[in-house]
Amino acid sequence: MVSHRRPSQPGLGVSARGSAIAAVSAAAATAAALGASPAGADPQLTPEAARSKVDRLYQEAEKATERFNEAGEQVGRLRALVNQAQDSAARGQERVNRMRGLLGSVAGAQYRSGGIDPDLALLLSSDPDSYLDRASVLDRVSARQSGVLRELQHAQRRLAQVRMEAAHDLTELERSRATVSRYKHTVERKLAEARRLLDSLPTADRDSYDRASRSGRDELPTLSGGAPSSARAAAAVQAAQRALGRPYVWGANGPTGFDCSGLTQWSYGQAGVGLPRTSQAQRHAGRQVSLSEARPGDLVAYRDDASHIGMYVGNGQVIHAPYPGAAVRYDPVGMMPVSSVTRV
């Protein structure tokens, strides 16, 4: 969990800020592309064509869902940067106030003893920089005062920089929120069209679609049950099995509903292992092995873009969250083209 109060730091993470902002820009472009061509309904579609179109819509929605999850992570990272910048600005303002208070005490003592030094009065103004650059000014205050004044100058400049960074991060945060919203609308539109097409099919065709969907016909190596590669893999499998029957909910990572990467993230989370949020990132969260070496707990990513992911549980089966309207279930590991197998 991100803390909203951070320890004092000399500066914010430039690389973290740059990475988050770059990811937001890329996500915005992808969101626009995914939503560019709305799916139109064709009342002349045959049941076979309708089922094929539903498959395509689910696949596009799944890709958009993973991008939605990724954009949501960027929102979290940017929110952390904003909180850090705001905390740093608050600490900087406190420091400036303390130093100005100290110098104000010096000025007050001078005034009571016969009048404040004009140069010190100017240095206590909102912009002492030009005076600090004049050696003649520093010659007329004590060494201690000049040191505090130099610190004040630095603190004020740093405070201005931090406030500028915070304003920039806030702007990027709003952009990332808009990106998340675009992905959400893309997913909702594609899922609504898929549901409309399914509802237009006769009951027998709808039932047939659900039974046959992702049932797998690819030629695969012989896979045995095997044993999990580690205790944490075994615990993750047990967690995934407890989730059987819970509904697919896009953008959800448990415990009452899941999308595909949400299920694997949650399952490994129950084993004390933190996985990234998206299927694309999860495929790189461990050591990749061949499908013939798959053991229970390994993550199986599908399609070249890894837009779907499940957990291998042995005997040629995976547990996964398939698509809206279908609960978490077992399916053959070859239900779709396998792109990678990752051992966490």
Residue, then its C-alpha position, 0 to 999 in steps of 0.5 A: m500500500v502506498s503511504h501518503r506521507r514519505p520520509s524527507q528526500p532530497g528530490l523526487g524520482v526523475s526516472a520513476r516520474g518519466s516512466a509513469i508519464a511515458a506510459v500514460s502517453a502510450a496508453a492514451a494512444t493505444a486506447a484511442a486505437l482500440g476504440a477507433s472502430p466500433a463493432g456494428a451489428d449485422p442482423q444477417l450473420t449466421p450463427e457460426a459467423a455470430r459466434s466467430k464475431v463474439d470470439r473476436l469481440y471478447q478478444e478485443a475486450e480482453k486486450a482493452t481490459e489489460r490496457f485498462n489494468e495497466a493504465g490503472e497502475q499508472v494512475g496509482r504510480l502518478r498519485a504516489l508521485v503527486n503525494q510525494a511532491q505535495d508532502s515535500a512541498a509542505r516540508g519545504q514550506e515549513r523549513v522556509n517558515r522556520m528560517r524566516g522566523l529565525l531571521g525575523s527574530v534577528a531583525g526584531a532584536q536589531y530594531r529594539s536595539g536601535g533600528i533594523d539593518p535595511d539590507l536585512a529587511l530586504l533579505l527578509s522580503s519574498d525575494p532576497d536572491s538579488y541581495l544575497d548575490r551582492a557581497s557588500v550585503l553579506d559583509r554587513v551581517s554576521a557569519r551565522q546570519s549569512g549562512v541561514l540566508r544562504e539556506l533560505q535562498h536554497a530552500q526557496r528555490r527548491l520549494a519552487q521546483v517541487r511545486m512545479e513538479a507537483a503541478h506537472d504530476l497533477t496534470e499527468l494524473e488527470r490525463s491518465r484518469a482520462t485514459v482509464s476512462r477511455y479504456k473502460h468505455t471501449v471494454e463496455r462497448k465491445l462486451a455489450e455488442a458481444r452480449r447482444l450477438l449472443d442474445s440473438l442466437p437461439t438457446a441451443d447455439r448459445d449453450s453450444y458456444d459456452r461449452a465449446s468456447r476455448s475448449g482447445r484443439d491444438e496439438l500439444p505435448t503430453l503433459s502429466g500432473g507433476a508436482p508444483s515447483s515450489a511451496r508458493a506455487a502449490a499455495a497459489v494453485q490451492a488459492a486458484q482452486r478456491a476461486l473456482g465458480r466465482p464470476y469473471v469481472w473485468g478489471a477485478n482482482g478478487p476476491t469475489g470476481f476476477d479478470c484473467s490476470g486478476l485471478t493469477q495475481w490474487s492467487y499468488g498474492q495468497a501465497g505471499v508473492g506479489l505479481p504485476r497486474t497485467s498478463q503482459a507483465q506477468r509473463h516476465a515475472g519469473r523464468q520461462v520454461s517450455l510447455s512440455e516442462a509445465r508444472p502446477g502453478d506455472l503461468v500460461a500466457y496466450r496469444d502473441d501479445a499475452s492478452h490472456i493468462g491462466m494457471y497450469v494445474g496439471n494433467g493438461q489443464v489450466i484454471h482461468a477467468p475466461y470471459p464475462g458471463a463465464a465463471v472461473r473454471y478449468d479448461p484445456v491448456g491448449m484452448m488458445p495458442v500458447s505464447s509462453v509458460t512462466r515459472v514464478 
